[in-house]
Amino acid sequence: MLVDGKWTAEWKPVQKTDEKGGFVRQVSSFRNWVTPDGAAGPTGRSGFAAEADRYHLYVALICPWASRTLIGRKLKGLEDAISLSIVEPAISDEGWRFGDYPGATADAVNGATYLHQIYTKADPHFTGRATVPVLWDKTLGTIVNNESADILRMLNSGFGGLARSDIDLYPADLATEIDALNDRIYPRLNNGVYRAGFATTQIAYEEAFADVFDMLDELEARLADGRSYLHGDRFTETDVRLFVTLIRFDAAYHGLFKCNLRRIADYPGLGGYLKRVLGLPGIQETVSIDHIKRGYYSMKSLNPQRIVPLGPDLSDLGLSD
């Protein structure tokens, strides 16, 4: 991580644990919002007005949090308005790196080699982890926001006429229900798989493991009434947040993170749901199983030899390496 703007030691997935040895995720540091008129959003300061080609998104295809924003950019038709850089999948000793691995890019905006250089460009004395996604303001030369939940929501409503209006990932009449289900899924499943994979004690692992599969069982039951998506027939941000975890589950979390009670393929409802979401226009373009596997299995603390498994067979989803 960065300490007072300086990179320290080699990258490690676990920087902080709780009293039981459980993984504690860093709180995002930049929380400004893009709004149609530049007014302040729910957090942060004003001055970030929606303008074409003003903003740039830094993502990793391995990362579910970054992939939330990639899907939002795609579904809202903002690809021409917001430029994009994709880091390499393998995590280096200095964290995320730009390069020429297939599917990755250089940093055409700031010319950085490592993502942590973007953070110190925004704040020369930044202390914390250099995480994706990052929404960058090319006009002011700073980070707008590095919290995926915020970025997904501002992609939905913050870009005004630049974005598609026929897709609403956070409709007002479902807002309370969306927030409530998001709040259940995040700690138990989205972050639950990380709590299992990065646990440093048996009890922390077992508690996270139970949360993961209790939540999967709950979602399987929710889909049993034949609904297309989590909130009925409308695809919302809750579906985005669930999808990015499900699509990585059998390829990475089941094996590397020891979430191995069942696969998503073993759940009829969730398996069908996953195929349904993958079939939506543009969604499959945001998924790279190669980046996912190479990225997760490059974590030396979990996989010292960095051997990438050949399986699983995901051809039934229309996916391959």
N, C-alpha and C positions, 0 to 999 in steps of 0.2 A: 504494500500500500504506500501511499504518499504521506510523508510527515513534513509539514512546513514546506511543501513544494518539492521535496526530494524523494526519489524512489528508494525504498528501504528493503533490503534482502531480496529473496526470490518470492514469486507469487505463491500464495497459499490460499486454499478455499475457505479455511476456518480462521477468522481473526478474533472471534469472541465467542465464549460459551456461557451458559447459565450455570446455576449452582448444581444442576444434575449432569452437566457435561453436554447439554444440548446446544445445537447450532443457533446462534443469534445473528439475524440479518441486519446489515447496516441500514440506517435510515437515510433516505436520499437527501442530498444537500441543496440542490438547486430546485426551487419550487415556483418559478414564475410561470405565467400563462400567456399564450397567444390568444387574443380576442379580436373580434371583427373590427373594433374601433380603437384598440390599443389600451382600453381601460384595464385596471387591475383585475385579476381573476380571484379565485377563492383564497389563494395564498400568493405571497410575493408582491412585486411592485408592478406598476403600469409601464407602458412604453413598448409593448410587443404587439404591434398591430399586424393583422393578417395581410400579407403582401406576397405576390407571386415571386418565387426565386429568392426570397429573403432568408429562408430557413433550410437547414441541412440536418439530416437524420443519420446518426451513427448507430449501427446495429451489428449484432452477431447472429448468424443463422443457427448456431447451436443454442442460443439463449431464449428461453420461453418468454421472459419479460420483454426482450427486444422484439421478439416475433409478434407480440401483441400489437406493437406500434407499426410494424411492417404490414400486418393485416389491415389495420385501420387506415393507413396511407393508401393501400390498394383499394379497399372497399369504397372509400370516400372519393376516389378519383383524383388524388392529390399528387400523383407521381410527377407530373410536369411542374407543379408548384413547389414541391419540396424535394431537393436533391438528396442523394443517398451515398453513403460509404458503408462497406461491409468488411469487417475484420476477418482475419484468417481463423479457421476453426481451432487449431491447436493453441493452447494457452502457453505463452512463453514465460520465461522467468521474470519478465517485466510486464506481465499481463497481456491484454489484447494487443495484437500487432496487425498493422496493415501490410498487404503484400500481394503476391501474384498467384496464390493458391487458387485453383479453379473455383469460381463462385465468389471469391473475395475481390477487393478492390484496393487501390491506393487511396490516400486521402487527398483528393483534388482541391479541397477548400483550404486546408491549413498546412498541408505538406508534412504532416506528422508521421513518424514511424510507429509510435505506440500511442494508444488511446490516452495514457496518463499525461501525455504532452498537451492534449486538448484541455484537460482539467487545469493544468498549470498556466495555460494561456489565458483561461478565464479568471484564474485566481493563483498568482505566483506563490502564495503561501498556503495552498489547499492542503488539508490533512484529511485523509480518508481513502476509500477504495475507488479506483477508476473503473466504473461500471458502465455497461450498456443497458438500455438505450440512452443516447444523449441527443437532445434537440438543441441545435446550435443556431445562433443568430449571426448571419453573415454581415449584416449592417453594423451592429454594435460590437461584434467580435467577442461574443460571450456565450456561455451556456444559458439557455432559457430554463430547461428542466431536465432532470435525469431520473424522474419517477415514472415508470411505465404506465401506471394507472392514470396519472394526470395527463400524460401525453396522449394516451388512447382517447380519453374524454375530450381533450381539446381538438384532436383530429376530427372528432365527430361533430363538434359544434363551434369551434373557435375560428374556423377559417372562412366563415360566411359564404359568399357566393363563389369562392374558389372551389368549394367542395360539392359533391353530389348531394342534392336535397332529398332524393327518393329513398335513401338509406339512412335510418336513424338507429344507432346502436344503443341509445339511451333515451327512449321515448318517455315523455313525462308521465304517462299513465302507468308505466311499469317501473318508474324510478325507485320507489320504496321497495318493491319486490326484488329488483336487480341488486340494490345495495345490500339487502338482507342476505341474499344467496351468495353474493360476492364475499361477504363477511364470514360465511360458513366455509366456503370452498378454499379461500386463501390459506388460512392457518393449517387446515387439516390435509389439504391435497396439494395445491400449488406450491406452498412452502413446506408442506409435510414431507414430500419426497426428499427435499434437501435436508430437513431435520433428521430423516432416517439415514441418508447417505453420509452426512457430515457429523453424525453423533459421535461423541468421544467416550461414551459409557454405554453399557448394555441397557440400563433402564431408560436412558434417553432415546436410544434406538427403538426399543420395544414400544414406548409410548407413541412415538412418531409413526411407527409401522401400523399400530392399531388405528390411529387417526386416518391414515391413508386409506386403508381398506374399509373402515366404517363409512368414510365419505363416498368411496366408489360404490359401495352397496346402496347407500342412500340415493345416489344419482341414478343407479340402475333401476331402483324402484320408482323414481320420479318419471323415468322415461317409459315405464311399463304401460301407461295409459295410451300410448300411440302418438304422443305429441312429437312434432318434428324437432323442436329445440327446447331448451330448458324452461323457457317462459311461454311455450305454446308454439304458434306458427311463425313467430317473428324471431329472427336472428338478432341477438343483442350482444352487448359487451361481455355479459356473463358467458356466452358461448365462446367468444374469443378467448377469454381467460381460461376456460376449461379445455378448449381444443389444444392450446399450445402445450399443456401438460400431457394430455392423452396421447398426442402424436409422438412424444418422446418416451412414453412409458415403457413399451415393450423393447425399444431399441437401446435404452440407456438405464432407466430407473429400475427396471425389473432385475437386471444383472448387477450393474456397478453400484447402485444405491441400495441393494439388498431388499427391494420391495417385491419379493418373489412369491407371495402367497398365490396370486393369480396374475395373468396377463389381461390387458384390455381385450385381447382376442377371445378370452374366456367369458366375457360378459356379452350376451346377445344384444342387449339394449345399447350399451355404450359402444360396442363394436359397430353396430349399425349406424349409430349417431356419428361416429368418427368418419365413416364412409360418406355419410350425407353431407357433413361439413366440408370434407375434402372435395366433394363434387360441386360446391358453390364456385361460381366464376372467380378466378384469381387466387383462390386460397392455396391450391397446390403449388403455385409459383412461389409461395413464401416458405416452402418446406424443402430442406435439403437433409436427407437422412445421412449422407456422407459427412456433412459438416457436424451434424448432431453426434454421430458416433465418434468421429475423429476428435471432436472437441471434448466431450466428456471423458473419453478414454485417454486423453492426454494429461489428465490430472495425476501428477506423480504421487501425490499422497494416497490416492486411492488405487492407482494402477502403476506401480513403479516401473514396469517394463514397457508401458505405453503400447501394449499389444491391443489392436482393435479387433473385436470379434467379427467373424464373417456373417453370423446371423444377427437377428432373426430374419425369417422369410416374411417380408411385408408385401409380397406380390398381390395378395388379395385386396390390398388398399391401392394398388396401382403405383406403388412406390418401390424404389430400389436404390442402391448406392450410386 
